Amino acid sequence: QVQLVQSGGGSVQAGGSLRLSCAASDRRFASYGMGWFRQAPGKEREFVASISWSGGGTYYADFVKGRFTVSRDNKINTVYLQTNSLKPEDTAVYYCGVAYYCSGYECSRTSEYRYWGQGTQVTVSS
């Protein structure tokens, strides 16, 4: 079973930046696409970004295009989410996941994911 350990996150003011990391325990990580989702209080988990196994393909939700960047380093089994120009509405718990049931990189549904990180809080104040 692949374990995902997240780090990063925290509290910033609007316009600030944070980098989230997600480290996998298993080298099989490099064989799968990865994704980031977020969940705000009282809301469903929503797609943020995904990346192909090689890192050559990326896909973003419209509301983060131009502000967030997903990347990965398969040498250290880690995927990143660089978040810039943060807005209060970006406040949520962010989760990384393994796109175990998705063959491409446009993996935007939670049903396409099998393993999840523990989540990390991002809080943006105005």
C-alpha positions as CSV (number, residue, x, y, z in Angstrom):
1,Q,0.0,0.0,0.0
2,V,1.3,3.4,-1.0
3,Q,1.5,5.9,1.8
4,L,1.4,9.6,1.1
5,V,2.8,12.1,3.6
6,Q,2.0,15.8,3.1
7,S,3.9,18.8,4.3
8,G,3.7,22.5,3.8
9,G,0.6,24.6,4.1
10,G,-0.1,27.2,6.8
11,S,-1.6,30.6,7.1
12,V,-0.9,33.5,4.7
13,Q,-2.4,36.8,3.7
14,A,-4.1,37.2,0.4
15,G,-1.6,37.5,-2.4
16,G,0.8,35.2,-0.7
17,S,2.3,31.9,-1.7
18,L,2.7,28.4,-0.2
19,R,4.3,25.2,-1.5
20,L,2.7,21.9,-0.6
21,S,4.6,18.7,-0.8
22,C,3.4,15.1,-1.0
23,A,6.0,12.3,-0.5
24,A,5.2,8.7,-1.4
25,S,6.5,5.8,0.5
26,D,6.7,3.5,-2.6
27,R,8.7,3.7,-5.8
28,R,5.6,2.6,-7.6
29,F,4.5,6.2,-7.2
30,A,6.5,7.0,-10.4
31,S,4.1,4.8,-12.4
32,Y,1.0,6.8,-11.6
33,G,-0.5,10.2,-12.2
34,M,-1.0,12.3,-9.1
35,G,-3.5,14.9,-8.2
36,W,-4.4,17.6,-5.7
37,F,-7.8,18.2,-4.3
38,R,-9.2,20.5,-1.6
39,Q,-12.1,20.5,0.7
40,A,-13.5,23.6,2.5
41,P,-15.8,23.3,5.5
42,G,-19.2,22.1,4.6
43,K,-18.2,21.5,0.9
44,E,-17.3,18.5,-1.1
45,R,-13.8,17.7,-2.1
46,E,-13.0,19.4,-5.3
47,F,-10.3,19.0,-7.9
48,V,-7.4,21.4,-8.1
49,A,-4.7,19.9,-10.3
50,S,-3.2,16.7,-11.7
51,I,0.0,15.6,-13.3
52,S,1.0,12.6,-15.5
53,W,3.4,10.0,-14.2
54,S,6.2,11.6,-16.2
55,G,5.4,15.1,-15.3
56,G,4.9,16.0,-18.9
57,G,1.2,16.5,-18.7
58,T,-0.6,18.8,-16.3
59,Y,-4.3,19.7,-15.8
60,Y,-5.9,22.4,-13.7
61,A,-9.2,23.5,-12.4
62,D,-10.2,26.8,-14.0
63,F,-10.2,28.6,-10.7
64,V,-6.4,28.0,-10.2
65,K,-5.1,28.4,-13.7
66,G,-2.2,30.8,-13.8
67,R,-1.9,30.8,-10.0
68,F,-1.0,27.2,-9.0
69,T,1.6,24.9,-10.5
70,V,1.8,21.1,-10.0
71,S,5.1,19.4,-10.5
72,R,6.8,16.2,-9.4
73,D,10.2,14.7,-8.8
74,N,10.2,11.0,-9.3
75,K,13.7,10.6,-8.0
76,I,12.5,11.4,-4.5
77,N,8.9,10.2,-5.0
78,T,7.4,13.7,-4.3
79,V,4.8,15.8,-6.0
80,Y,4.4,19.5,-5.3
81,L,1.7,22.2,-5.5
82,Q,3.0,25.7,-5.7
83,T,0.3,28.1,-4.9
84,N,0.6,31.8,-5.7
85,S,-1.6,34.8,-5.6
86,L,-3.7,33.1,-2.9
87,K,-7.2,34.3,-2.2
88,P,-9.4,33.8,0.9
89,E,-11.6,31.5,-1.1
90,D,-8.5,29.1,-1.5
91,T,-8.8,28.4,2.2
92,A,-9.3,24.6,2.6
93,V,-7.7,21.4,3.5
94,Y,-5.6,20.2,0.6
95,Y,-5.1,16.6,-0.2
96,C,-2.8,14.8,-2.6
97,G,-3.8,11.5,-4.2
98,V,-2.6,8.7,-6.5
99,A,-4.6,8.6,-9.8
100,Y,-4.7,4.8,-9.6
101,Y,-7.7,4.4,-11.8
102,C,-6.9,7.1,-14.4
103,S,-4.7,6.4,-17.4
104,G,-4.1,9.9,-18.5
105,Y,-3.3,13.1,-16.7
106,E,-6.7,14.8,-16.8
107,C,-7.8,13.0,-13.6
108,S,-10.3,15.3,-12.0
109,R,-12.7,12.9,-10.2
110,T,-12.2,11.5,-6.7
111,S,-13.3,8.1,-8.0
112,E,-10.1,7.9,-10.1
113,Y,-7.9,8.0,-7.0
114,R,-7.1,5.2,-4.6
115,Y,-4.6,6.5,-2.0
116,W,-4.7,9.9,-0.3
117,G,-2.4,12.0,1.9
118,Q,-3.5,13.1,5.4
119,G,-4.4,16.6,4.2
120,T,-2.8,19.9,5.0
121,Q,-4.6,23.1,6.0
122,V,-4.2,26.3,3.9
123,T,-5.7,29.4,5.4
124,V,-5.7,32.7,3.5
125,S,-6.7,35.9,5.3
126,S,-7.9,39.0,3.6
